[in-house]
Structures are given as structure tokens and as C-alpha cells.
Amino acid sequence: MPTSSASTTDTAKTAPSGGVQSLERAFDLLERMADAGGEVGLSELSASSGLPLPTIHRLMRTLVACGYVRQQSNRRYALGPRLIRLGESASRLLGTWARPYLARLVEETGETANMALLDGDEIVYVAQVPSKHSMRMFTEVGRRVLPHSTGVGKALLAHTPPEEVRALLARTGMPAATEKTITTPEGFLDALEQVRRAGYAVDDNEQEIGVRCLAVSVPNSPTAAAVSISGPAGRVTEEATEKIVPILQEVARDLSAALASTAAQA
């Protein structure tokens, strides 16, 4: 992997965490770029990170040489294509780590359990454990859907600033999957307010008639993630919801703790 002499010198410095300072700074810059929508200028990175421009320039030059960042014709920097393979592999691993927790959800609720991530403007399902009932819900792992018609979408966007939610909805549109799908930004923002008040999200026949889904976000997840259960509306009733939601919330907390422990051991 190509490196510059400047970056090699940086690697000799030890960060307060005990790691390599230049690596920590490089990953911090990549995360700041992602937070900014994937494309930024050096001055923006300097302002947000507090690092001097020469240091940022050296780090970005190395990231460009490695393919993790690309310099645009307007001299701004964008996340590079080599990150896609890393992200896809990480998503598969995250789904693998989540499966025991989804299996626990199935055992305790009787319904199909899912894990989903927010990938750009879409929801992608990365793991599923099916219900043992003969009548059960099935969502293909890797399937992508729009957030406005799903419980996991509501859970993932509940704490996103309203202007960002409106911008996302403007990009995706709000097509109706069923007659109960929310199709206006105002209606969706109202639904997100209900999620914040209740602590969980509901898809009530909005993605598929006859199916109800309950979802919660995974707190402090390294990437925005949610877990859910889905089943026939005749089983996932209001009475069942009262019993299922605390289980969902507990499993999400336990999964969060497991992910944090995995990161700490790395």
C-alpha cells in the first residue's frame, strides 16, 4: 500500500490512546467526510477537526494514493471506491454478530427478527432469523427499501434533524407501498415524533398489508442500526406490542454492549 514520507514520519508518533496518531487522525477525517455527506474541502476538515491544513493535506494525499479518498475536479475531496468493499464486508460481519440476539428475539417473541442499517438514503436488511410459526414474515437479507414505509426506517431516523429528514424524503420520494403508507413529509415527521415519545417504531400495514413490525434503534451502534420483529397483524396486536417492546429494547441494549466490547478488544 503506497505511503508518503510525511505519513511515515507521522506513524512514529503515539496517540494518547496508545495507538498510532496518524491512523487515528486519518480515520477521524474519513468519518467527518461521511458526516458531511461524503464530499468536503480541506478548509472544512480543518475547521471541524482542529488540525492544521498541512497535516490534513498530508493525510488526504495518502488516503487518495490508497484509493480511500478521491480528489474531485473542483479540488474538493470525496470518499473513494475502496471503502465500498470494506463497508460491505463490515455489514456482513455486523449481521453475523447480531444473529444470536435476533435468535433470542425469535425465542422470546415468536416472531421473525431482523437487523437493518441506514445505507445512504435506503434501508438495507443485513440479518434475519425467521419465526418458527408456519405463517411467518420473510425479508431477504440484502433487500433495500425506502425508510418512510418501514418500522426500522422510522427507528433509524427518529433523532435525525427534521431538515435532513425532509431532504432525504425529497431525494427518495414517498411512493405508497400500501394504502396505509405515509406519503407526506409532515405525516412522516409526526410519526418520528411518536417514535421519540414511545421509544419504539411501528409499521402498521405500511409496507405490506396484513403485516405489523415493531422496531428500535441499537443505541451507540458504530453505524446507524435497528432491530425489529415482524409478523401477521393478527398476532402482533396492541396487547402483544406491550409485551414485545421491552424485549426488543433489552436485546438492542445487549447488542449495543456486545458491539462496544468487540470494538474495545480490537
PASEBA-1860 file (N, C-alpha, C; in nm, 3 decimals):
! residues 266
1> MPTSSAST> 0.086/-0.118/0.000/0.000/0.000/0.000/0.089/0.123/0.000 ~ 0.067/0.221/-0.092/0.157/0.334/-0.102/0.146/0.425/0.017 ~ 0.261/0.481/0.056/0.264/0.580/0.164/0.357/0.691/0.125 ~ 0.344/0.806/0.187/0.434/0.917/0.163/0.533/0.923/0.277 ~ 0.645/0.991/0.255/0.744/1.003/0.361/0.690/1.080/0.478 ~ 0.601/1.179/0.450/0.543/1.257/0.558/0.457/1.171/0.647 ~ 0.375/1.082/0.583/0.287/0.998/0.663/0.368/0.894/0.740 ~ 0.480/0.848/0.685/0.564/0.753/0.756/0.621/0.815/0.882
9> TDTAKTAP> 0.658/0.942/0.872/0.708/1.012/0.990/0.599/1.024/1.095 ~ 0.475/1.052/1.052/0.364/1.066/1.145/0.340/0.937/1.222 ~ 0.358/0.822/1.159/0.325/0.696/1.225/0.414/0.669/1.345 ~ 0.528/0.742/1.353/0.616/0.721/1.468/0.557/0.782/1.595 ~ 0.460/0.870/1.580/0.402/0.938/1.694/0.293/0.851/1.756 ~ 0.294/0.842/1.886/0.195/0.762/1.957/0.083/0.852/2.008 ~ -0.042/0.812/1.983/-0.158/0.888/2.030/-0.180/0.862/2.178 ~ -0.254/0.950/2.247/-0.285/0.928/2.389/-0.351/0.793/2.416
17> SGGVQSLE> -0.423/0.741/2.316/-0.491/0.612/2.334/-0.393/0.495/2.330 ~ -0.268/0.523/2.289/-0.171/0.415/2.273/-0.159/0.368/2.130 ~ -0.246/0.419/2.042/-0.242/0.382/1.902/-0.150/0.473/1.822 ~ -0.159/0.463/1.690/-0.077/0.545/1.600/-0.156/0.672/1.568 ~ -0.094/0.784/1.597/-0.166/0.912/1.586/-0.214/0.939/1.445 ~ -0.130/0.915/1.345/-0.171/0.948/1.208/-0.288/0.861/1.162 ~ -0.292/0.735/1.208/-0.404/0.648/1.172/-0.534/0.699/1.237 ~ -0.526/0.734/1.364/-0.644/0.786/1.432/-0.695/0.911/1.361
25> RAFDLLER> -0.602/0.998/1.322/-0.643/1.121/1.254/-0.704/1.092/1.118 ~ -0.646/0.997/1.045/-0.699/0.964/0.912/-0.840/0.908/0.921 ~ -0.863/0.817/1.016/-0.998/0.761/1.030/-1.096/0.867/1.078 ~ -1.050/0.958/1.164/-1.136/1.067/1.208/-1.178/1.154/1.089 ~ -1.085/1.180/0.999/-1.118/1.260/0.880/-1.218/1.188/0.791 ~ -1.201/1.056/0.775/-1.296/0.979/0.693/-1.436/0.986/0.753 ~ -1.446/0.976/0.885/-1.577/0.983/0.950/-1.636/1.123/0.937 ~ -1.553/1.225/0.945/-1.603/1.361/0.927/-1.652/1.383/0.784
33> MADAGGEV> -1.584/1.322/0.688/-1.629/1.331/0.549/-1.765/1.264/0.533 ~ -1.781/1.146/0.596/-1.909/1.076/0.588/-2.020/1.160/0.652 ~ -1.991/1.221/0.767/-2.091/1.305/0.835/-2.131/1.424/0.749 ~ -2.037/1.472/0.666/-2.064/1.588/0.582/-2.129/1.551/0.449 ~ -2.161/1.424/0.431/-2.227/1.382/0.307/-2.133/1.317/0.208 ~ -2.005/1.300/0.245/-1.912/1.227/0.159/-1.817/1.313/0.079 ~ -1.840/1.446/0.076/-1.752/1.534/-0.001/-1.727/1.662/0.077 ~ -1.600/1.700/0.093/-1.565/1.819/0.171/-1.442/1.886/0.111
41> GLSELSAS> -1.416/2.009/0.158/-1.292/2.078/0.124/-1.196/2.071/0.241 ~ -1.069/2.096/0.216/-0.969/2.089/0.322/-0.998/2.189/0.434 ~ -1.043/2.310/0.397/-1.069/2.411/0.500/-1.182/2.367/0.592 ~ -1.283/2.297/0.536/-1.393/2.246/0.618/-1.343/2.142/0.716 ~ -1.256/2.053/0.668/-1.200/1.950/0.756/-1.114/2.012/0.865 ~ -1.039/2.115/0.829/-0.955/2.181/0.928/-1.040/2.246/1.035 ~ -1.149/2.311/0.993/-1.236/2.379/1.089/-1.304/2.280/1.182 ~ -1.348/2.166/1.130/-1.422/2.071/1.213/-1.331/1.985/1.300
49> SGLPLPTI> -1.209/1.957/1.251/-1.119/1.869/1.325/-1.022/1.943/1.416 ~ -0.994/2.070/1.383/-0.896/2.145/1.460/-0.753/2.118/1.418 ~ -0.733/2.036/1.316/-0.598/2.006/1.268/-0.552/2.114/1.170 ~ -0.423/2.142/1.166/-0.371/2.241/1.070/-0.382/2.189/0.927 ~ -0.396/2.281/0.833/-0.413/2.244/0.692/-0.299/2.156/0.638 ~ -0.171/2.186/0.670/-0.064/2.100/0.617/-0.078/1.954/0.663 ~ -0.118/1.934/0.788/-0.136/1.797/0.838/-0.249/1.727/0.763 ~ -0.361/1.796/0.745/-0.475/1.739/0.673/-0.436/1.708/0.530
57> HRLMRTLV> -0.361/1.798/0.468/-0.320/1.776/0.329/-0.234/1.651/0.316 ~ -0.140/1.630/0.409/-0.057/1.509/0.404/-0.140/1.383/0.419 ~ -0.233/1.386/0.516/-0.317/1.268/0.539/-0.406/1.240/0.419 ~ -0.466/1.343/0.363/-0.555/1.323/0.248/-0.477/1.274/0.127 ~ -0.354/1.323/0.110/-0.273/1.278/-0.002/-0.247/1.128/0.007 ~ -0.222/1.080/0.129/-0.201/0.936/0.149/-0.330/0.858/0.124 ~ -0.443/0.909/0.173/-0.571/0.841/0.153/-0.609/0.836/0.005 ~ -0.576/0.942/-0.069/-0.601/0.944/-0.213/-0.514/0.838/-0.282
65> ACGYVRQQ> -0.386/0.832/-0.243/-0.295/0.735/-0.304/-0.341/0.592/-0.279 ~ -0.406/0.569/-0.164/-0.454/0.434/-0.129/-0.591/0.404/-0.188 ~ -0.658/0.503/-0.243/-0.789/0.480/-0.304/-0.906/0.497/-0.210 ~ -0.879/0.539/-0.085/-0.989/0.555/0.011/-1.055/0.692/0.000 ~ -0.988/0.785/-0.066/-1.041/0.918/-0.091/-1.010/0.954/-0.236 ~ -1.096/1.031/-0.297/-1.076/1.074/-0.435/-1.082/1.226/-0.442 ~ -0.988/1.288/-0.515/-0.992/1.433/-0.532/-1.076/1.467/-0.654 ~ -1.175/1.553/-0.634/-1.267/1.591/-0.740/-1.206/1.701/-0.827
73> SNRRYALG> -1.270/1.724/-0.942/-1.222/1.829/-1.032/-1.232/1.968/-0.971 ~ -1.325/1.983/-0.874/-1.339/2.113/-0.806/-1.244/2.127/-0.688 ~ -1.149/2.032/-0.676/-1.045/2.030/-0.573/-1.097/1.992/-0.435 ~ -1.225/1.956/-0.426/-1.277/1.901/-0.302/-1.246/1.752/-0.298 ~ -1.264/1.692/-0.182/-1.230/1.551/-0.163/-1.357/1.471/-0.134 ~ -1.366/1.352/-0.194/-1.481/1.264/-0.177/-1.435/1.127/-0.129 ~ -1.522/1.057/-0.057/-1.491/0.920/-0.016/-1.469/0.833/-0.139 ~ -1.368/0.748/-0.134/-1.328/0.671/-0.251/-1.391/0.534/-0.261
81> PRLIRLGE> -1.381/0.472/-0.378/-1.447/0.344/-0.404/-1.393/0.226/-0.323 ~ -1.268/0.233/-0.275/-1.215/0.119/-0.199/-1.289/0.102/-0.066 ~ -1.355/0.207/-0.020/-1.430/0.196/0.105/-1.554/0.108/0.089 ~ -1.603/0.095/-0.034/-1.726/0.018/-0.057/-1.706/-0.127/-0.015 ~ -1.595/-0.186/-0.057/-1.569/-0.327/-0.023/-1.556/-0.344/0.128 ~ -1.490/-0.249/0.194/-1.476/-0.257/0.339/-1.612/-0.248/0.406 ~ -1.695/-0.155/0.358/-1.828/-0.138/0.418/-1.915/-0.260/0.400 ~ -1.909/-0.319/0.281/-1.991/-0.438/0.255/-1.948/-0.554/0.345
89> SASRLLGT> -1.817/-0.571/0.361/-1.767/-0.679/0.447/-1.805/-0.654/0.592 ~ -1.794/-0.528/0.636/-1.830/-0.494/0.774/-1.978/-0.517/0.799 ~ -2.062/-0.485/0.700/-2.206/-0.505/0.715/-2.239/-0.653/0.733 ~ -2.171/-0.738/0.654/-2.194/-0.882/0.667/-2.152/-0.932/0.805 ~ -2.039/-0.883/0.854/-1.993/-0.923/0.987/-2.087/-0.875/1.096 ~ -2.138/-0.752/1.080/-2.231/-0.699/1.178/-2.356/-0.786/1.185 ~ -2.403/-0.831/1.069/-2.517/-0.921/1.068/-2.486/-1.053/1.135 ~ -2.364/-1.104/1.116/-2.323/-1.229/1.181/-2.321/-1.214/1.333
97> WARPYLAR> -2.264/-1.103/1.381/-2.259/-1.078/1.525/-2.399/-1.065/1.584 ~ -2.493/-1.012/1.504/-2.627/-0.986/1.555/-2.714/-1.111/1.562 ~ -2.681/-1.215/1.487/-2.771/-1.330/1.475/-2.809/-1.393/1.610 ~ -2.716/-1.411/1.706/-2.758/-1.469/1.834/-2.863/-1.383/1.906 ~ -2.854/-1.253/1.889/-2.950/-1.163/1.954/-3.085/-1.168/1.882 ~ -3.080/-1.183/1.750/-3.205/-1.199/1.675/-3.270/-1.333/1.710 ~ -3.188/-1.436/1.727/-3.242/-1.568/1.766/-3.311/-1.559/1.902 ~ -3.255/-1.479/1.990/-3.317/-1.459/2.121/-3.451/-1.387/2.107
105> LVEETGET> -3.458/-1.291/2.017/-3.585/-1.222/1.992/-3.691/-1.320/1.942 ~ -3.651/-1.406/1.849/-3.746/-1.506/1.797/-3.792/-1.597/1.910 ~ -3.700/-1.641/1.994/-3.733/-1.732/2.103/-3.831/-1.668/2.201 ~ -3.812/-1.540/2.229/-3.892/-1.474/2.332/-4.020/-1.410/2.279 ~ -4.026/-1.380/2.148/-4.146/-1.316/2.094/-4.224/-1.407/2.000 ~ -4.156/-1.506/1.943/-4.223/-1.596/1.848/-4.228/-1.543/1.707 ~ -4.178/-1.420/1.684/-4.188/-1.360/1.550/-4.051/-1.348/1.483 ~ -4.052/-1.329/1.353/-3.930/-1.312/1.276/-3.856/-1.187/1.322
113> ANMALLDG> -3.724/-1.198/1.339/-3.643/-1.086/1.385/-3.547/-1.042/1.274 ~ -3.526/-0.911/1.265/-3.444/-0.854/1.160/-3.346/-0.752/1.217 ~ -3.238/-0.731/1.145/-3.148/-0.619/1.172/-3.130/-0.542/1.042 ~ -3.137/-0.409/1.052/-3.126/-0.325/0.933/-3.036/-0.206/0.960 ~ -2.972/-0.157/0.854/-2.886/-0.039/0.861/-2.939/0.069/0.768 ~ -2.902/0.192/0.797/-2.929/0.302/0.706/-2.807/0.318/0.617 ~ -2.823/0.291/0.489/-2.714/0.299/0.393/-2.748/0.407/0.291 ~ -2.689/0.525/0.308/-2.727/0.637/0.223/-2.870/0.678/0.254
121> DEIVYVAQ> -2.955/0.675/0.154/-3.095/0.712/0.171/-3.186/0.590/0.185 ~ -3.128/0.471/0.189/-3.207/0.348/0.190/-3.184/0.267/0.317 ~ -3.279/0.180/0.344/-3.267/0.081/0.449/-3.221/-0.049/0.385 ~ -3.118/-0.112/0.444/-3.074/-0.242/0.394/-3.079/-0.341/0.509 ~ -3.141/-0.457/0.483/-3.151/-0.563/0.583/-3.023/-0.647/0.578 ~ -2.956/-0.660/0.694/-2.827/-0.729/0.696/-2.833/-0.862/0.771 ~ -2.941/-0.890/0.841/-2.953/-1.018/0.911/-3.099/-1.046/0.941 ~ -3.132/-1.175/0.947/-3.268/-1.216/0.982/-3.265/-1.357/1.041
129> VPSKHSMR> -3.351/-1.378/1.141/-3.377/-1.511/1.194/-3.528/-1.531/1.184 ~ -3.575/-1.632/1.110/-3.718/-1.648/1.087/-3.792/-1.705/1.207 ~ -3.919/-1.673/1.213/-4.008/-1.728/1.315/-4.024/-1.879/1.293 ~ -4.061/-1.947/1.399/-4.088/-2.091/1.388/-4.232/-2.121/1.350 ~ -4.316/-2.016/1.344/-4.455/-2.035/1.302/-4.459/-2.074/1.154 ~ -4.561/-2.150/1.117/-4.577/-2.185/0.976/-4.612/-2.061/0.894 ~ -4.689/-1.967/0.953/-4.717/-1.839/0.888/-4.620/-1.736/0.947 ~ -4.524/-1.695/0.868/-4.422/-1.604/0.918/-4.382/-1.507/0.808
137> MFTEVGRR> -4.314/-1.400/0.851/-4.270/-1.298/0.757/-4.128/-1.330/0.713 ~ -4.095/-1.296/0.589/-3.961/-1.322/0.538/-3.914/-1.202/0.458 ~ -3.799/-1.148/0.495/-3.735/-1.040/0.421/-3.596/-1.087/0.382 ~ -3.566/-1.083/0.255/-3.437/-1.130/0.207/-3.324/-1.041/0.259 ~ -3.221/-1.103/0.316/-3.103/-1.029/0.358/-3.040/-0.963/0.236 ~ -3.010/-0.834/0.248/-2.960/-0.757/0.135/-3.067/-0.675/0.067 ~ -3.192/-0.700/0.103/-3.301/-0.623/0.043/-3.293/-0.477/0.084 ~ -3.324/-0.389/-0.008/-3.323/-0.245/0.018/-3.464/-0.188/0.002
145> VLPHSTGV> -3.502/-0.104/0.096/-3.633/-0.040/0.092/-3.617/0.106/0.131 ~ -3.719/0.184/0.105/-3.716/0.325/0.144/-3.760/0.338/0.291 ~ -3.705/0.435/0.363/-3.731/0.443/0.507/-3.874/0.476/0.546 ~ -3.946/0.551/0.462/-4.074/0.607/0.507/-4.183/0.502/0.528 ~ -4.165/0.383/0.473/-4.270/0.281/0.485/-4.234/0.167/0.579 ~ -4.127/0.184/0.659/-4.082/0.075/0.744/-4.065/0.119/0.888 ~ -4.081/0.023/0.979/-4.057/0.050/1.120/-3.911/0.077/1.147 ~ -3.821/-0.001/1.084/-3.678/0.023/1.105/-3.637/0.159/1.051
153> GKALLAHT> -3.698/0.202/0.942/-3.668/0.334/0.888/-3.704/0.445/0.986 ~ -3.820/0.430/1.048/-3.862/0.529/1.147/-3.769/0.528/1.268 ~ -3.732/0.408/1.314/-3.643/0.397/1.430/-3.508/0.460/1.400 ~ -3.457/0.441/1.279/-3.325/0.491/1.244/-3.324/0.643/1.224 ~ -3.437/0.700/1.182/-3.441/0.843/1.152/-3.503/0.926/1.264 ~ -3.544/0.862/1.371/-3.621/0.932/1.475/-3.547/1.052/1.532 ~ -3.415/1.045/1.542/-3.339/1.154/1.604/-3.258/1.234/1.501 ~ -3.293/1.219/1.374/-3.230/1.298/1.268/-3.298/1.434/1.261
161> PPEEVRAL> -3.222/1.543/1.245/-3.284/1.675/1.235/-3.390/1.679/1.125 ~ -3.504/1.748/1.151/-3.615/1.750/1.054/-3.573/1.794/0.914 ~ -3.482/1.893/0.905/-3.443/1.940/0.772/-3.369/1.832/0.694 ~ -3.293/1.748/0.765/-3.224/1.638/0.697/-3.323/1.530/0.654 ~ -3.425/1.506/0.737/-3.528/1.409/0.700/-3.602/1.457/0.576 ~ -3.639/1.584/0.574/-3.709/1.639/0.457/-3.624/1.628/0.331 ~ -3.494/1.655/0.344/-3.406/1.645/0.228/-3.398/1.501/0.177 ~ -3.390/1.404/0.270/-3.388/1.263/0.231/-3.517/1.226/0.157
169> LARTGMPA> -3.630/1.266/0.213/-3.759/1.232/0.151/-3.774/1.297/0.014 ~ -3.717/1.417/-0.001/-3.722/1.483/-0.132/-3.641/1.406/-0.234 ~ -3.531/1.346/-0.190/-3.447/1.268/-0.283/-3.512/1.136/-0.320 ~ -3.574/1.069/-0.223/-3.627/0.935/-0.249/-3.770/0.936/-0.302 ~ -3.845/1.043/-0.271/-3.988/1.039/-0.295/-4.054/0.956/-0.186 ~ -4.185/0.954/-0.184/-4.257/0.877/-0.082/-4.366/0.792/-0.148 ~ -4.326/0.698/-0.233/-4.426/0.615/-0.301/-4.503/0.529/-0.200 ~ -4.629/0.505/-0.231/-4.714/0.425/-0.143/-4.696/0.277/-0.172
177> ATEKTITT> -4.649/0.202/-0.072/-4.641/0.057/-0.087/-4.777/-0.006/-0.063 ~ -4.857/0.055/0.025/-4.995/0.011/0.053/-5.078/0.137/0.074 ~ -5.207/0.116/0.096/-5.296/0.230/0.120/-5.269/0.295/0.256 ~ -5.191/0.229/0.343/-5.162/0.284/0.474/-5.023/0.348/0.483 ~ -4.948/0.347/0.374/-4.814/0.407/0.374/-4.825/0.558/0.395 ~ -4.736/0.612/0.478/-4.727/0.757/0.496/-4.665/0.817/0.370 ~ -4.729/0.917/0.312/-4.681/0.970/0.183/-4.657/1.120/0.186 ~ -4.655/1.182/0.303/-4.624/1.325/0.313/-4.512/1.346/0.415
185> PEGFLDAL> -4.423/1.442/0.391/-4.317/1.470/0.488/-4.373/1.505/0.626 ~ -4.481/1.581/0.630/-4.540/1.619/0.759/-4.589/1.497/0.835 ~ -4.653/1.405/0.763/-4.701/1.283/0.827/-4.587/1.199/0.880 ~ -4.477/1.194/0.804/-4.363/1.114/0.849/-4.294/1.178/0.968 ~ -4.281/1.310/0.967/-4.221/1.379/1.082/-4.306/1.361/1.207 ~ -4.438/1.360/1.191/-4.527/1.332/1.304/-4.503/1.191/1.357 ~ -4.483/1.096/1.265/-4.457/0.958/1.306/-4.324/0.948/1.382 ~ -4.225/1.024/1.340/-4.096/1.023/1.410/-4.110/1.081/1.550
193> EQVRRAGY> -4.194/1.181/1.565/-4.219/1.236/1.699/-4.283/1.130/1.788 ~ -4.372/1.050/1.733/-4.434/0.942/1.810/-4.329/0.838/1.852 ~ -4.232/0.811/1.764/-4.124/0.717/1.797/-4.043/0.771/1.915 ~ -4.011/0.899/1.911/-3.933/0.957/2.020/-4.008/0.951/2.152 ~ -4.139/0.973/2.147/-4.218/0.969/2.270/-4.233/0.826/2.322 ~ -4.257/0.732/2.233/-4.286/0.595/2.275/-4.161/0.511/2.300 ~ -4.052/0.544/2.229/-3.930/0.465/2.243/-3.922/0.347/2.148 ~ -4.016/0.338/2.055/-4.013/0.232/1.953/-4.094/0.278/1.833
201> AVDDNEQE> -4.073/0.210/1.721/-4.142/0.245/1.596/-4.235/0.132/1.553 ~ -4.338/0.169/1.480/-4.436/0.072/1.431/-4.454/0.088/1.280 ~ -4.455/-0.021/1.210/-4.501/-0.027/1.071/-4.632/-0.104/1.075 ~ -4.742/-0.032/1.062/-4.875/-0.092/1.074/-4.937/-0.108/0.935 ~ -4.903/-0.219/0.868/-4.955/-0.247/0.734/-4.906/-0.145/0.630 ~ -4.796/-0.077/0.658/-4.749/0.030/0.569/-4.657/-0.020/0.458 ~ -4.586/-0.131/0.484/-4.500/-0.189/0.381/-4.571/-0.305/0.311 ~ -4.654/-0.375/0.386/-4.729/-0.489/0.330/-4.856/-0.508/0.411
209> IGVRCLAV> -4.968/-0.518/0.343/-5.096/-0.535/0.411/-5.097/-0.669/0.486 ~ -5.143/-0.662/0.609/-5.150/-0.782/0.691/-5.028/-0.805/0.778 ~ -4.929/-0.715/0.768/-4.803/-0.731/0.842/-4.781/-0.611/0.933 ~ -4.744/-0.640/1.058/-4.705/-0.534/1.151/-4.561/-0.558/1.194 ~ -4.487/-0.449/1.212/-4.347/-0.456/1.251/-4.324/-0.359/1.366 ~ -4.245/-0.403/1.464/-4.203/-0.319/1.576/-4.052/-0.309/1.571 ~ -3.997/-0.189/1.589/-3.853/-0.169/1.573/-3.798/-0.070/1.674 ~ -3.672/-0.091/1.711/-3.600/0.004/1.796/-3.459/0.019/1.741
217> SVPNSPTA> -3.399/0.134/1.762/-3.260/0.153/1.720/-3.167/0.086/1.820 ~ -3.048/0.052/1.772/-2.943/-0.003/1.859/-2.862/0.114/1.912 ~ -2.872/0.144/2.042/-2.806/0.264/2.094/-2.654/0.256/2.080 ~ -2.595/0.372/2.043/-2.449/0.384/2.034/-2.385/0.283/1.940 ~ -2.461/0.240/1.839/-2.405/0.149/1.740/-2.300/0.223/1.657 ~ -2.193/0.154/1.615/-2.090/0.221/1.534/-2.143/0.272/1.401 ~ -2.250/0.214/1.351/-2.322/0.268/1.238/-2.470/0.258/1.270 ~ -2.551/0.347/1.213/-2.693/0.351/1.247/-2.758/0.216/1.219
225> AAVSISGP> -2.810/0.151/1.323/-2.866/0.017/1.311/-2.994/0.007/1.392 ~ -3.082/-0.082/1.350/-3.206/-0.106/1.422/-3.238/-0.254/1.418 ~ -3.308/-0.302/1.521/-3.358/-0.439/1.523/-3.509/-0.434/1.528 ~ -3.571/-0.538/1.474/-3.717/-0.537/1.466/-3.771/-0.679/1.471 ~ -3.900/-0.688/1.499/-3.972/-0.814/1.477/-4.088/-0.782/1.383 ~ -4.125/-0.880/1.303/-4.239/-0.863/1.213/-4.322/-0.990/1.211 ~ -4.452/-0.970/1.196/-4.541/-1.085/1.194/-4.679/-1.046/1.146 ~ -4.768/-1.143/1.133/-4.905/-1.113/1.092/-4.972/-1.017/1.189
233> AGRVTEEA> -5.050/-0.925/1.135/-5.117/-0.826/1.220/-5.206/-0.892/1.324 ~ -5.256/-1.011/1.295/-5.340/-1.082/1.391/-5.264/-1.132/1.512 ~ -5.132/-1.145/1.501/-5.051/-1.187/1.615/-4.980/-1.068/1.682 ~ -4.931/-0.975/1.600/-4.861/-0.859/1.654/-4.965/-0.751/1.684 ~ -5.047/-0.779/1.783/-5.157/-0.690/1.822/-5.106/-0.584/1.919 ~ -5.195/-0.492/1.957/-5.159/-0.390/2.056/-5.122/-0.456/2.188 ~ -5.196/-0.560/2.226/-5.166/-0.631/2.350/-5.029/-0.698/2.342 ~ -4.998/-0.760/2.228/-4.868/-0.824/2.211/-4.757/-0.721/2.209
241> TEKIVPIL> -4.785/-0.601/2.154/-4.685/-0.495/2.148/-4.634/-0.459/2.286 ~ -4.723/-0.453/2.384/-4.684/-0.417/2.520/-4.583/-0.517/2.578 ~ -4.592/-0.641/2.537/-4.500/-0.744/2.586/-4.371/-0.748/2.504 ~ -4.382/-0.720/2.374/-4.268/-0.735/2.284/-4.170/-0.620/2.294 ~ -4.221/-0.498/2.308/-4.133/-0.380/2.305/-4.024/-0.385/2.412 ~ -4.055/-0.417/2.539/-3.946/-0.425/2.638/-3.839/-0.528/2.602 ~ -3.880/-0.638/2.538/-3.783/-0.739/2.495/-3.694/-0.683/2.385 ~ -3.756/-0.615/2.288/-3.680/-0.551/2.181/-3.577/-0.453/2.237
249> QEVARDLS> -3.621/-0.370/2.329/-3.532/-0.269/2.387/-3.417/-0.332/2.464 ~ -3.446/-0.439/2.536/-3.341/-0.506/2.613/-3.239/-0.572/2.520 ~ -3.288/-0.638/2.416/-3.198/-0.703/2.321/-3.112/-0.599/2.248 ~ -3.172/-0.484/2.212/-3.095/-0.379/2.146/-2.985/-0.326/2.237 ~ -3.014/-0.311/2.366/-2.911/-0.266/2.460/-2.800/-0.370/2.474 ~ -2.838/-0.496/2.482/-2.738/-0.603/2.496/-2.650/-0.613/2.371 ~ -2.712/-0.597/2.254/-2.636/-0.599/2.129/-2.539/-0.480/2.125 ~ -2.586/-0.364/2.168/-2.500/-0.246/2.173/-2.379/-0.270/2.262
257> AALASTAA> -2.402/-0.331/2.379/-2.291/-0.359/2.471/-2.194/-0.458/2.409 ~ -2.245/-0.557/2.337/-2.158/-0.656/2.274/-2.073/-0.592/2.164 ~ -2.132/-0.502/2.086/-2.057/-0.434/1.982/-1.949/-0.345/2.041 ~ -1.982/-0.278/2.152/-1.883/-0.192/2.218/-1.768/-0.278/2.274 ~ -1.802/-0.394/2.326/-1.698/-0.483/2.381/-1.607/-0.533/2.270 ~ -1.666/-0.564/2.155/-1.588/-0.610/2.040/-1.491/-0.502/1.996 ~ -1.541/-0.376/1.992/-1.455/-0.264/1.949/-1.343/-0.242/2.049 ~ -1.372/-0.257/2.178/-1.271/-0.233/2.282/-1.159/-0.337/2.276
265> QA> -1.195/-0.460/2.233/-1.097/-0.567/2.228/-1.007/-0.559/2.104 ~ -1.053/-0.481/2.004/-0.978/-0.474/1.879/-0.843/-0.405/1.897
END
